[in-house]
Structure formats: structure tokens, C-alpha cells
Amino acid sequence: MSKLLRLRATMEKTGKTRADLYRDPSFPKPIKIGPRASAWIEEELDAWIAKRIAATRGTGEAAE
């Protein structure tokens, strides 16, 4: 089951600012959960973080 994270939790998990979340083309896109609410899928954030770690540690995965 997928867990959805709201903006504040997403910023805390990734260390990114609000603007960075929307500006970075490699960052997972949010999904709409209401008329004025969005959330990010935690599994997608975890995969994005893992890819960033792999890219900086030289494990062969290229950064997007």
C-alpha cells in the first residue's frame, strides 16, 4: 500500500525547499488528493533518493 506525504513531510524527507520540489524536473510529480491539496507517493520519493545516493557514490546509476 502506498503512503502519501504532504508538502511539509516531503520537504523534511528530501531536504528540498517548496520551490525546488516543483522546479526540479527529475523530482517525482505530486498527485492531486483534493481540490486544493497535493501529495507525493513515498515509494517514488524513496526511489528518487536512492538514485541520488547511487549517483553521488559512483555505483553506476546515472542521475537524471
mmCIF file of the N, C-alpha and C atoms, coordinates in Angstrom:
data_MODEL
# 
_entry.id   MODEL 
# 
loop_
_atom_site.group_PDB 
_atom_site.id 
_atom_site.type_symbol 
_atom_site.label_atom_id 
_atom_site.label_alt_id 
_atom_site.label_comp_id 
_atom_site.label_asym_id 
_atom_site.label_entity_id 
_atom_site.label_seq_id 
_atom_site.pdbx_PDB_ins_code 
_atom_site.Cartn_x 
_atom_site.Cartn_y 
_atom_site.Cartn_z 
_atom_site.occupancy 
_atom_site.B_iso_or_equiv 
_atom_site.pdbx_formal_charge 
_atom_site.auth_seq_id 
_atom_site.auth_comp_id 
_atom_site.auth_asym_id 
_atom_site.auth_atom_id 
_atom_site.pdbx_PDB_model_num 
ATOM 1   N N  . MET A 1 1  ? 0.842  -1.178 0.000   1.00 0.00 ? 1  MET A N  1 
ATOM 2   C CA . MET A 1 1  ? 0.000  0.000  0.000   1.00 0.00 ? 1  MET A CA 1 
ATOM 3   C C  . MET A 1 1  ? 0.888  1.242  0.000   1.00 0.00 ? 1  MET A C  1 
ATOM 4   N N  . SER A 1 2  ? 0.565  2.194  -0.834  1.00 0.00 ? 2  SER A N  1 
ATOM 5   C CA . SER A 1 2  ? 1.352  3.412  -0.959  1.00 0.00 ? 2  SER A CA 1 
ATOM 6   C C  . SER A 1 2  ? 0.987  4.417  0.122   1.00 0.00 ? 2  SER A C  1 
ATOM 7   N N  . LYS A 1 3  ? 2.008  5.061  0.645   1.00 0.00 ? 3  LYS A N  1 
ATOM 8   C CA . LYS A 1 3  ? 1.794  6.119  1.625   1.00 0.00 ? 3  LYS A CA 1 
ATOM 9   C C  . LYS A 1 3  ? 1.975  7.455  0.908   1.00 0.00 ? 3  LYS A C  1 
ATOM 10  N N  . LEU A 1 4  ? 1.084  8.394  1.189   1.00 0.00 ? 4  LEU A N  1 
ATOM 11  C CA . LEU A 1 4  ? 1.156  9.709  0.586   1.00 0.00 ? 4  LEU A CA 1 
ATOM 12  C C  . LEU A 1 4  ? 1.706  10.702 1.601   1.00 0.00 ? 4  LEU A C  1 
ATOM 13  N N  . LEU A 1 5  ? 2.644  11.536 1.142   1.00 0.00 ? 5  LEU A N  1 
ATOM 14  C CA . LEU A 1 5  ? 3.233  12.544 2.009   1.00 0.00 ? 5  LEU A CA 1 
ATOM 15  C C  . LEU A 1 5  ? 2.837  13.931 1.528   1.00 0.00 ? 5  LEU A C  1 
ATOM 16  N N  . ARG A 1 6  ? 2.388  14.752 2.443   1.00 0.00 ? 6  ARG A N  1 
ATOM 17  C CA . ARG A 1 6  ? 2.032  16.125 2.110   1.00 0.00 ? 6  ARG A CA 1 
ATOM 18  C C  . ARG A 1 6  ? 3.306  16.961 1.971   1.00 0.00 ? 6  ARG A C  1 
ATOM 19  N N  . LEU A 1 7  ? 3.147  18.213 1.635   1.00 0.00 ? 7  LEU A N  1 
ATOM 20  C CA . LEU A 1 7  ? 4.265  19.096 1.324   1.00 0.00 ? 7  LEU A CA 1 
ATOM 21  C C  . LEU A 1 7  ? 5.309  19.148 2.437   1.00 0.00 ? 7  LEU A C  1 
ATOM 22  N N  . ARG A 1 8  ? 4.902  19.431 3.652   1.00 0.00 ? 8  ARG A N  1 
ATOM 23  C CA . ARG A 1 8  ? 5.861  19.586 4.752   1.00 0.00 ? 8  ARG A CA 1 
ATOM 24  C C  . ARG A 1 8  ? 6.675  18.300 4.966   1.00 0.00 ? 8  ARG A C  1 
ATOM 25  N N  . ALA A 1 9  ? 6.007  17.157 4.945   1.00 0.00 ? 9  ALA A N  1 
ATOM 26  C CA . ALA A 1 9  ? 6.703  15.885 5.142   1.00 0.00 ? 9  ALA A CA 1 
ATOM 27  C C  . ALA A 1 9  ? 7.659  15.602 3.979   1.00 0.00 ? 9  ALA A C  1 
ATOM 28  N N  . THR A 1 10 ? 7.256  15.968 2.767   1.00 0.00 ? 10 THR A N  1 
ATOM 29  C CA . THR A 1 10 ? 8.112  15.776 1.597   1.00 0.00 ? 10 THR A CA 1 
ATOM 30  C C  . THR A 1 10 ? 9.354  16.644 1.696   1.00 0.00 ? 10 THR A C  1 
ATOM 31  N N  . MET A 1 11 ? 9.189  17.888 2.124   1.00 0.00 ? 11 MET A N  1 
ATOM 32  C CA . MET A 1 11 ? 10.328 18.780 2.284   1.00 0.00 ? 11 MET A CA 1 
ATOM 33  C C  . MET A 1 11 ? 11.272 18.258 3.369   1.00 0.00 ? 11 MET A C  1 
ATOM 34  N N  . GLU A 1 12 ? 10.719 17.758 4.466   1.00 0.00 ? 12 GLU A N  1 
ATOM 35  C CA . GLU A 1 12 ? 11.548 17.219 5.538   1.00 0.00 ? 12 GLU A CA 1 
ATOM 36  C C  . GLU A 1 12 ? 12.302 15.974 5.098   1.00 0.00 ? 12 GLU A C  1 
ATOM 37  N N  . LYS A 1 13 ? 11.634 15.117 4.349   1.00 0.00 ? 13 LYS A N  1 
ATOM 38  C CA . LYS A 1 13 ? 12.248 13.848 3.907   1.00 0.00 ? 13 LYS A CA 1 
ATOM 39  C C  . LYS A 1 13 ? 13.380 14.088 2.910   1.00 0.00 ? 13 LYS A C  1 
ATOM 40  N N  . THR A 1 14 ? 13.222 15.087 2.031   1.00 0.00 ? 14 THR A N  1 
ATOM 41  C CA . THR A 1 14 ? 14.185 15.296 0.953   1.00 0.00 ? 14 THR A CA 1 
ATOM 42  C C  . THR A 1 14 ? 15.175 16.423 1.202   1.00 0.00 ? 14 THR A C  1 
ATOM 43  N N  . GLY A 1 15 ? 14.853 17.328 2.107   1.00 0.00 ? 15 GLY A N  1 
ATOM 44  C CA . GLY A 1 15 ? 15.714 18.483 2.336   1.00 0.00 ? 15 GLY A CA 1 
ATOM 45  C C  . GLY A 1 15 ? 15.569 19.556 1.276   1.00 0.00 ? 15 GLY A C  1 
ATOM 46  N N  . LYS A 1 16 ? 14.570 19.422 0.433   1.00 0.00 ? 16 LYS A N  1 
ATOM 47  C CA . LYS A 1 16 ? 14.335 20.407 -0.627  1.00 0.00 ? 16 LYS A CA 1 
ATOM 48  C C  . LYS A 1 16 ? 13.361 21.478 -0.153  1.00 0.00 ? 16 LYS A C  1 
ATOM 49  N N  . THR A 1 17 ? 13.477 22.651 -0.759  1.00 0.00 ? 17 THR A N  1 
ATOM 50  C CA . THR A 1 17 ? 12.529 23.720 -0.483  1.00 0.00 ? 17 THR A CA 1 
ATOM 51  C C  . THR A 1 17 ? 11.276 23.501 -1.321  1.00 0.00 ? 17 THR A C  1 
ATOM 52  N N  . ARG A 1 18 ? 10.231 24.229 -0.994  1.00 0.00 ? 18 ARG A N  1 
ATOM 53  C CA . ARG A 1 18 ? 8.982  24.140 -1.755  1.00 0.00 ? 18 ARG A CA 1 
ATOM 54  C C  . ARG A 1 18 ? 9.234  24.427 -3.240  1.00 0.00 ? 18 ARG A C  1 
ATOM 55  N N  . ALA A 1 19 ? 9.983  25.494 -3.510  1.00 0.00 ? 19 ALA A N  1 
ATOM 56  C CA . ALA A 1 19 ? 10.257 25.853 -4.910  1.00 0.00 ? 19 ALA A CA 1 
ATOM 57  C C  . ALA A 1 19 ? 11.033 24.751 -5.619  1.00 0.00 ? 19 ALA A C  1 
ATOM 58  N N  . ASP A 1 20 ? 12.007 24.157 -4.929  1.00 0.00 ? 20 ASP A N  1 
ATOM 59  C CA . ASP A 1 20 ? 12.805 23.088 -5.534  1.00 0.00 ? 20 ASP A CA 1 
ATOM 60  C C  . ASP A 1 20 ? 11.961 21.877 -5.901  1.00 0.00 ? 20 ASP A C  1 
ATOM 61  N N  . LEU A 1 21 ? 10.956 21.580 -5.085  1.00 0.00 ? 21 LEU A N  1 
ATOM 62  C CA . LEU A 1 21 ? 10.099 20.416 -5.367  1.00 0.00 ? 21 LEU A CA 1 
ATOM 63  C C  . LEU A 1 21 ? 9.418  20.543 -6.718  1.00 0.00 ? 21 LEU A C  1 
ATOM 64  N N  . TYR A 1 22 ? 9.026  21.749 -7.068  1.00 0.00 ? 22 TYR A N  1 
ATOM 65  C CA . TYR A 1 22 ? 8.308  21.967 -8.321  1.00 0.00 ? 22 TYR A CA 1 
ATOM 66  C C  . TYR A 1 22 ? 9.234  22.316 -9.482  1.00 0.00 ? 22 TYR A C  1 
ATOM 67  N N  . ARG A 1 23 ? 10.428 22.828 -9.183  1.00 0.00 ? 23 ARG A N  1 
ATOM 68  C CA . ARG A 1 23 ? 11.346 23.297 -10.226 1.00 0.00 ? 23 ARG A CA 1 
ATOM 69  C C  . ARG A 1 23 ? 12.208 22.171 -10.786 1.00 0.00 ? 23 ARG A C  1 
ATOM 70  N N  . ASP A 1 24 ? 12.563 21.178 -9.980  1.00 0.00 ? 24 ASP A N  1 
ATOM 71  C CA . ASP A 1 24 ? 13.476 20.103 -10.382 1.00 0.00 ? 24 ASP A CA 1 
ATOM 72  C C  . ASP A 1 24 ? 12.749 19.099 -11.285 1.00 0.00 ? 24 ASP A C  1 
ATOM 73  N N  . PRO A 1 25 ? 13.145 19.028 -12.572 1.00 0.00 ? 25 PRO A N  1 
ATOM 74  C CA . PRO A 1 25 ? 12.438 18.115 -13.488 1.00 0.00 ? 25 PRO A CA 1 
ATOM 75  C C  . PRO A 1 25 ? 12.641 16.638 -13.166 1.00 0.00 ? 25 PRO A C  1 
ATOM 76  N N  . SER A 1 26 ? 13.693 16.300 -12.398 1.00 0.00 ? 26 SER A N  1 
ATOM 77  C CA . SER A 1 26 ? 13.928 14.895 -12.064 1.00 0.00 ? 26 SER A CA 1 
ATOM 78  C C  . SER A 1 26 ? 13.140 14.453 -10.833 1.00 0.00 ? 26 SER A C  1 
ATOM 79  N N  . PHE A 1 27 ? 12.542 15.409 -10.140 1.00 0.00 ? 27 PHE A N  1 
ATOM 80  C CA . PHE A 1 27 ? 11.828 15.097 -8.902  1.00 0.00 ? 27 PHE A CA 1 
ATOM 81  C C  . PHE A 1 27 ? 10.440 14.546 -9.221  1.00 0.00 ? 27 PHE A C  1 
ATOM 82  N N  . PRO A 1 28 ? 9.971  13.540 -8.470  1.00 0.00 ? 28 PRO A N  1 
ATOM 83  C CA . PRO A 1 28 ? 8.634  12.981 -8.727  1.00 0.00 ? 28 PRO A CA 1 
ATOM 84  C C  . PRO A 1 28 ? 7.542  14.056 -8.643  1.00 0.00 ? 28 PRO A C  1 
ATOM 85  N N  . LYS A 1 29 ? 6.566  13.924 -9.485  1.00 0.00 ? 29 LYS A N  1 
ATOM 86  C CA . LYS A 1 29 ? 5.460  14.875 -9.522  1.00 0.00 ? 29 LYS A CA 1 
ATOM 87  C C  . LYS A 1 29 ? 4.438  14.524 -8.442  1.00 0.00 ? 29 LYS A C  1 
ATOM 88  N N  . PRO A 1 30 ? 3.809  15.551 -7.870  1.00 0.00 ? 30 PRO A N  1 
ATOM 89  C CA . PRO A 1 30 ? 2.770  15.289 -6.871  1.00 0.00 ? 30 PRO A CA 1 
ATOM 90  C C  . PRO A 1 30 ? 1.489  14.812 -7.540  1.00 0.00 ? 30 PRO A C  1 
ATOM 91  N N  . ILE A 1 31 ? 0.619  14.218 -6.743  1.00 0.00 ? 31 ILE A N  1 
ATOM 92  C CA . ILE A 1 31 ? -0.704 13.846 -7.238  1.00 0.00 ? 31 ILE A CA 1 
ATOM 93  C C  . ILE A 1 31 ? -1.740 14.691 -6.499  1.00 0.00 ? 31 ILE A C  1 
ATOM 94  N N  . LYS A 1 32 ? -2.839 14.965 -7.141  1.00 0.00 ? 32 LYS A N  1 
ATOM 95  C CA . LYS A 1 32 ? -3.918 15.726 -6.511  1.00 0.00 ? 32 LYS A CA 1 
ATOM 96  C C  . LYS A 1 32 ? -4.714 14.780 -5.614  1.00 0.00 ? 32 LYS A C  1 
ATOM 97  N N  . ILE A 1 33 ? -4.930 15.208 -4.372  1.00 0.00 ? 33 ILE A N  1 
ATOM 98  C CA . ILE A 1 33 ? -5.736 14.411 -3.450  1.00 0.00 ? 33 ILE A CA 1 
ATOM 99  C C  . ILE A 1 33 ? -6.987 15.163 -3.021  1.00 0.00 ? 33 ILE A C  1 
ATOM 100 N N  . GLY A 1 34 ? -7.158 16.352 -3.563  1.00 0.00 ? 34 GLY A N  1 
ATOM 101 C CA . GLY A 1 34 ? -8.328 17.173 -3.271  1.00 0.00 ? 34 GLY A CA 1 
ATOM 102 C C  . GLY A 1 34 ? -8.278 18.418 -4.122  1.00 0.00 ? 34 GLY A C  1 
ATOM 103 N N  . PRO A 1 35 ? -9.291 19.254 -4.032  1.00 0.00 ? 35 PRO A N  1 
ATOM 104 C CA . PRO A 1 35 ? -9.335 20.467 -4.858  1.00 0.00 ? 35 PRO A CA 1 
ATOM 105 C C  . PRO A 1 35 ? -8.139 21.393 -4.633  1.00 0.00 ? 35 PRO A C  1 
ATOM 106 N N  . ARG A 1 36 ? -7.643 21.452 -3.404  1.00 0.00 ? 36 ARG A N  1 
ATOM 107 C CA . ARG A 1 36 ? -6.520 22.335 -3.097  1.00 0.00 ? 36 ARG A CA 1 
ATOM 108 C C  . ARG A 1 36 ? -5.411 21.599 -2.360  1.00 0.00 ? 36 ARG A C  1 
ATOM 109 N N  . ALA A 1 37 ? -5.299 20.308 -2.582  1.00 0.00 ? 37 ALA A N  1 
ATOM 110 C CA . ALA A 1 37 ? -4.307 19.512 -1.855  1.00 0.00 ? 37 ALA A CA 1 
ATOM 111 C C  . ALA A 1 37 ? -3.574 18.561 -2.800  1.00 0.00 ? 37 ALA A C  1 
ATOM 112 N N  . SER A 1 38 ? -2.266 18.476 -2.580  1.00 0.00 ? 38 SER A N  1 
ATOM 113 C CA . SER A 1 38 ? -1.419 17.559 -3.337  1.00 0.00 ? 38 SER A CA 1 
ATOM 114 C C  . SER A 1 38 ? -0.581 16.747 -2.364  1.00 0.00 ? 38 SER A C  1 
ATOM 115 N N  . ALA A 1 39 ? -0.079 15.623 -2.847  1.00 0.00 ? 39 ALA A N  1 
ATOM 116 C CA . ALA A 1 39 ? 0.788  14.778 -2.035  1.00 0.00 ? 39 ALA A CA 1 
ATOM 117 C C  . ALA A 1 39 ? 1.732  14.034 -2.967  1.00 0.00 ? 39 ALA A C  1 
ATOM 118 N N  . TRP A 1 40 ? 2.818  13.552 -2.383  1.00 0.00 ? 40 TRP A N  1 
ATOM 119 C CA . TRP A 1 40 ? 3.796  12.773 -3.119  1.00 0.00 ? 40 TRP A CA 1 
ATOM 120 C C  . TRP A 1 40 ? 3.734  11.335 -2.643  1.00 0.00 ? 40 TRP A C  1 
ATOM 121 N N  . ILE A 1 41 ? 3.971  10.394 -3.554  1.00 0.00 ? 41 ILE A N  1 
ATOM 122 C CA . ILE A 1 41 ? 3.971  8.974  -3.217  1.00 0.00 ? 41 ILE A CA 1 
ATOM 123 C C  . ILE A 1 41 ? 5.324  8.647  -2.603  1.00 0.00 ? 41 ILE A C  1 
ATOM 124 N N  . GLU A 1 42 ? 5.303  8.132  -1.372  1.00 0.00 ? 42 GLU A N  1 
ATOM 125 C CA . GLU A 1 42 ? 6.536  7.901  -0.628  1.00 0.00 ? 42 GLU A CA 1 
ATOM 126 C C  . GLU A 1 42 ? 7.494  6.966  -1.362  1.00 0.00 ? 42 GLU A C  1 
ATOM 127 N N  . GLU A 1 43 ? 6.990  5.934  -2.012  1.00 0.00 ? 43 GLU A N  1 
ATOM 128 C CA . GLU A 1 43 ? 7.850  4.999  -2.734  1.00 0.00 ? 43 GLU A CA 1 
ATOM 129 C C  . GLU A 1 43 ? 8.613  5.706  -3.854  1.00 0.00 ? 43 GLU A C  1 
ATOM 130 N N  . GLU A 1 44 ? 7.964  6.668  -4.528  1.00 0.00 ? 44 GLU A N  1 
ATOM 131 C CA . GLU A 1 44 ? 8.636  7.423  -5.585  1.00 0.00 ? 44 GLU A CA 1 
ATOM 132 C C  . GLU A 1 44 ? 9.724  8.311  -4.994  1.00 0.00 ? 44 GLU A C  1 
ATOM 133 N N  . LEU A 1 45 ? 9.460  8.881  -3.831  1.00 0.00 ? 45 LEU A N  1 
ATOM 134 C CA . LEU A 1 45 ? 10.479 9.698  -3.164  1.00 0.00 ? 45 LEU A CA 1 
ATOM 135 C C  . LEU A 1 45 ? 11.665 8.832  -2.749  1.00 0.00 ? 45 LEU A C  1 
ATOM 136 N N  . ASP A 1 46 ? 11.380 7.651  -2.207  1.00 0.00 ? 46 ASP A N  1 
ATOM 137 C CA . ASP A 1 46 ? 12.450 6.738  -1.805  1.00 0.00 ? 46 ASP A CA 1 
ATOM 138 C C  . ASP A 1 46 ? 13.317 6.343  -3.003  1.00 0.00 ? 46 ASP A C  1 
ATOM 139 N N  . ALA A 1 47 ? 12.686 6.085  -4.137  1.00 0.00 ? 47 ALA A N  1 
ATOM 140 C CA . ALA A 1 47 ? 13.427 5.717  -5.350  1.00 0.00 ? 47 ALA A CA 1 
ATOM 141 C C  . ALA A 1 47 ? 14.278 6.893  -5.829  1.00 0.00 ? 47 ALA A C  1 
ATOM 142 N N  . TRP A 1 48 ? 13.725 8.102  -5.760  1.00 0.00 ? 48 TRP A N  1 
ATOM 143 C CA . TRP A 1 48 ? 14.462 9.297  -6.168  1.00 0.00 ? 48 TRP A CA 1 
ATOM 144 C C  . TRP A 1 48 ? 15.683 9.491  -5.266  1.00 0.00 ? 48 TRP A C  1 
ATOM 145 N N  . ILE A 1 49 ? 15.499 9.334  -3.961  1.00 0.00 ? 49 ILE A N  1 
ATOM 146 C CA . ILE A 1 49 ? 16.603 9.470  -3.008  1.00 0.00 ? 49 ILE A CA 1 
ATOM 147 C C  . ILE A 1 49 ? 17.675 8.410  -3.289  1.00 0.00 ? 49 ILE A C  1 
ATOM 148 N N  . ALA A 1 50 ? 17.256 7.181  -3.512  1.00 0.00 ? 50 ALA A N  1 
ATOM 149 C CA . ALA A 1 50 ? 18.206 6.096  -3.799  1.00 0.00 ? 50 ALA A CA 1 
ATOM 150 C C  . ALA A 1 50 ? 19.007 6.400  -5.061  1.00 0.00 ? 50 ALA A C  1 
ATOM 151 N N  . LYS A 1 51 ? 18.353 6.954  -6.069  1.00 0.00 ? 51 LYS A N  1 
ATOM 152 C CA . LYS A 1 51 ? 19.031 7.295  -7.318  1.00 0.00 ? 51 LYS A CA 1 
ATOM 153 C C  . LYS A 1 51 ? 20.060 8.398  -7.079  1.00 0.00 ? 51 LYS A C  1 
ATOM 154 N N  . ARG A 1 52 ? 19.716 9.379  -6.257  1.00 0.00 ? 52 ARG A N  1 
ATOM 155 C CA . ARG A 1 52 ? 20.650 10.471 -5.929  1.00 0.00 ? 52 ARG A CA 1 
ATOM 156 C C  . ARG A 1 52 ? 21.864 9.910  -5.187  1.00 0.00 ? 52 ARG A C  1 
ATOM 157 N N  . ILE A 1 53 ? 21.613 9.010  -4.240  1.00 0.00 ? 53 ILE A N  1 
ATOM 158 C CA . ILE A 1 53 ? 22.712 8.399  -3.483  1.00 0.00 ? 53 ILE A CA 1 
ATOM 159 C C  . ILE A 1 53 ? 23.608 7.610  -4.422  1.00 0.00 ? 53 ILE A C  1 
ATOM 160 N N  . ALA A 1 54 ? 23.016 6.798  -5.288  1.00 0.00 ? 54 ALA A N  1 
ATOM 161 C CA . ALA A 1 54 ? 23.794 5.992  -6.229  1.00 0.00 ? 54 ALA A CA 1 
ATOM 162 C C  . ALA A 1 54 ? 24.634 6.878  -7.143  1.00 0.00 ? 54 ALA A C  1 
ATOM 163 N N  . ALA A 1 55 ? 24.076 7.993  -7.583  1.00 0.00 ? 55 ALA A N  1 
ATOM 164 C CA . ALA A 1 55 ? 24.799 8.887  -8.489  1.00 0.00 ? 55 ALA A CA 1 
ATOM 165 C C  . ALA A 1 55 ? 25.998 9.526  -7.794  1.00 0.00 ? 55 ALA A C  1 
ATOM 166 N N  . THR A 1 56 ? 25.867 9.860  -6.530  1.00 0.00 ? 56 THR A N  1 
ATOM 167 C CA . THR A 1 56 ? 26.980 10.511 -5.827  1.00 0.00 ? 56 THR A CA 1 
ATOM 168 C C  . THR A 1 56 ? 27.990 9.519  -5.285  1.00 0.00 ? 56 THR A C  1 
ATOM 169 N N  . ARG A 1 57 ? 27.595 8.259  -5.131  1.00 0.00 ? 57 ARG A N  1 
ATOM 170 C CA . ARG A 1 57 ? 28.501 7.240  -4.613  1.00 0.00 ? 57 ARG A CA 1 
ATOM 171 C C  . ARG A 1 57 ? 29.215 6.474  -5.727  1.00 0.00 ? 57 ARG A C  1 
ATOM 172 N N  . GLY A 1 58 ? 28.849 6.775  -6.988  1.00 0.00 ? 58 GLY A N  1 
ATOM 173 C CA . GLY A 1 58 ? 29.519 6.135  -8.111  1.00 0.00 ? 58 GLY A CA 1 
ATOM 174 C C  . GLY A 1 58 ? 29.187 4.669  -8.259  1.00 0.00 ? 58 GLY A C  1 
ATOM 175 N N  . THR A 1 59 ? 27.933 4.289  -7.995  1.00 0.00 ? 59 THR A N  1 
ATOM 176 C CA . THR A 1 59 ? 27.563 2.876  -8.112  1.00 0.00 ? 59 THR A CA 1 
ATOM 177 C C  . THR A 1 59 ? 27.045 2.532  -9.501  1.00 0.00 ? 59 THR A C  1 
ATOM 178 N N  . GLY A 1 60 ? 27.220 3.425  -10.457 1.00 0.00 ? 60 GLY A N  1 
ATOM 179 C CA . GLY A 1 60 ? 26.860 3.099  -11.823 1.00 0.00 ? 60 GLY A CA 1 
ATOM 180 C C  . GLY A 1 60 ? 25.544 3.686  -12.301 1.00 0.00 ? 60 GLY A C  1 
ATOM 181 N N  . GLU A 1 61 ? 24.640 4.041  -11.417 1.00 0.00 ? 61 GLU A N  1 
ATOM 182 C CA . GLU A 1 61 ? 23.387 4.634  -11.870 1.00 0.00 ? 61 GLU A CA 1 
ATOM 183 C C  . GLU A 1 61 ? 23.612 6.095  -12.162 1.00 0.00 ? 61 GLU A C  1 
ATOM 184 N N  . ALA A 1 62 ? 23.175 6.520  -13.333 1.00 0.00 ? 62 ALA A N  1 
ATOM 185 C CA . ALA A 1 62 ? 23.340 7.922  -13.714 1.00 0.00 ? 62 ALA A CA 1 
ATOM 186 C C  . ALA A 1 62 ? 22.203 8.765  -13.156 1.00 0.00 ? 62 ALA A C  1 
ATOM 187 N N  . ALA A 1 63 ? 22.519 9.986  -12.815 1.00 0.00 ? 63 ALA A N  1 
ATOM 188 C CA . ALA A 1 63 ? 21.489 10.924 -12.351 1.00 0.00 ? 63 ALA A CA 1 
ATOM 189 C C  . ALA A 1 63 ? 20.690 11.419 -13.533 1.00 0.00 ? 63 ALA A C  1 
ATOM 190 N N  . GLU A 1 64 ? 19.433 11.684 -13.324 1.00 0.00 ? 64 GLU A N  1 
ATOM 191 C CA . GLU A 1 64 ? 18.590 12.234 -14.398 1.00 0.00 ? 64 GLU A CA 1 
ATOM 192 C C  . GLU A 1 64 ? 18.782 13.714 -14.492 1.00 0.00 ? 64 GLU A C  1 
# 
